[in-house]
Amino acid sequence: MNLTEEEQKEVVKVLKSQMLTLLAGEVVKNFEREFANYIGVKHAIGVNSGTAALHIAIAALEIGPGDEIIVPPFTFIATASSILQNNAIPIFADIDNKSYMLDPDSVKKKITDRTKAIIPVHLSGITADMDPLLDIAEDNNLYIIEDACQAHGAKYKGKKVGSIGDLGTFSFYPSKNMTTGEGGMITTNNSKLAEQCRLIRHHGEPSWYVYNRLGWNYRMTEIQGAIGRIQLKKLDGYVKIRNKNAQYLTDKVKDFKGIDPPYVPKYCEPAFNYWIGRIHPEIIGLTKEEFIEKFPKSKVLYPIPLYQTKLFQQKVAYPKGCPWSCPFYGKEIDYTKLKLPIVEKVTREIFALDIHPKITKEELDDNINIMKNLGNK
Ligand SMILES: Cc1ncc(COP(=O)(O)O)c(C=O)c1O
């Protein structure tokens, strides 16, 4: 985290105003306007987490019992659990072996008459390949929700992520490219969807004691909004440093035997969140676990595909087996039989390194030296 006196001053202003909720103040509204402007969309809706943003986005699209949404299994749990929260069914497609993003060919094979949407994830500041996914969505009448929780500021073919699909979702958790402590944002050009998102964020209540649909309390606080407004001003500067740090690692590592730097596809202007490296265990003679043990500063990233976790293997969501047992669904889904070869290989070979703005050149060099020793065995 990179909070300075600037954020502190704005937080104190909010405290002095005595207006801590967006129902009373103007700070979140201003942050929303500025964020929408930054992403290049008409609307932004401030919420209290990236998970809430996903939950609301799916609900706003009227996706629920009996419906399927296609997601990658190489992502944070909320990409998939937000679908369950809406009583819909996550269907996992495989990822691309180089970019680790959702593979459009695998997505195509997963479409059924129940499919309602696709959630591509822009993983660690590299963008998913959106055009093939947009084509698939158009051909099959599906929505696209971009999970941009790890990619504030990244661009796909010149367009900021969060402005490409029907809805975009962002997280402001402290490890992200910008933070509000906890927090999130939904982005869209669709005014009707924006209105629904605002309603769902606040009890489905457009005015006092009027309840027009089921909603939750997912409101962003004015304190979060105040931090966010300052962080947003700093975002491009942060992204520049993150990308520079990532490039520094990549330039040094690209010639090491048995360790690959992240692949940045031509269509992508990245906004690196972490630097994702890949080992070739057969070349360096170490499993991922052994590599990480010898390199304690490296981080484990998504060690198994999501469908191999207990939540999916044993289908532990709502009581009585919902949503899988829902009569509107009427299909049997068994994640224990699912095999997606690329993600199962990638999860055994991936590690992550910090490239945040506060990391020093010495720390980056230390990491490079460790990788040099481990990689050139
Ligand atoms: C890809 C992805 N989606 C969703 C989320 C959820 O965001 P939050 O932690 O703010 O709920 C995260 C955050 O870690 C994420 O990385």
The ligand as a Gaussian input file, in Angstrom:
#p B3LYP/6-31G(d) Opt

LIG

0 1
 C       -9.774000     -11.861000     -10.152000
 C      -10.443000     -11.386000      -8.899000
 N      -11.788000     -11.351000      -8.860000
 C      -12.452000     -10.927000      -7.771000
 C      -11.783000     -10.486000      -6.639000
 C      -12.563000     -10.091000      -5.439000
 O      -12.252000      -8.835000      -4.964000
 P      -12.402000      -8.492000      -3.389000
 O      -11.282000      -9.164000      -2.681000
 O      -12.313000      -6.990000      -3.366000
 O      -13.726000      -8.980000      -2.967000
 C      -10.384000     -10.469000      -6.643000
 C       -9.638000      -9.992000      -5.472000
 O       -8.766000     -10.599000      -4.931000
 C       -9.695000     -10.953000      -7.793000
 O       -8.363000     -10.994000      -7.828000

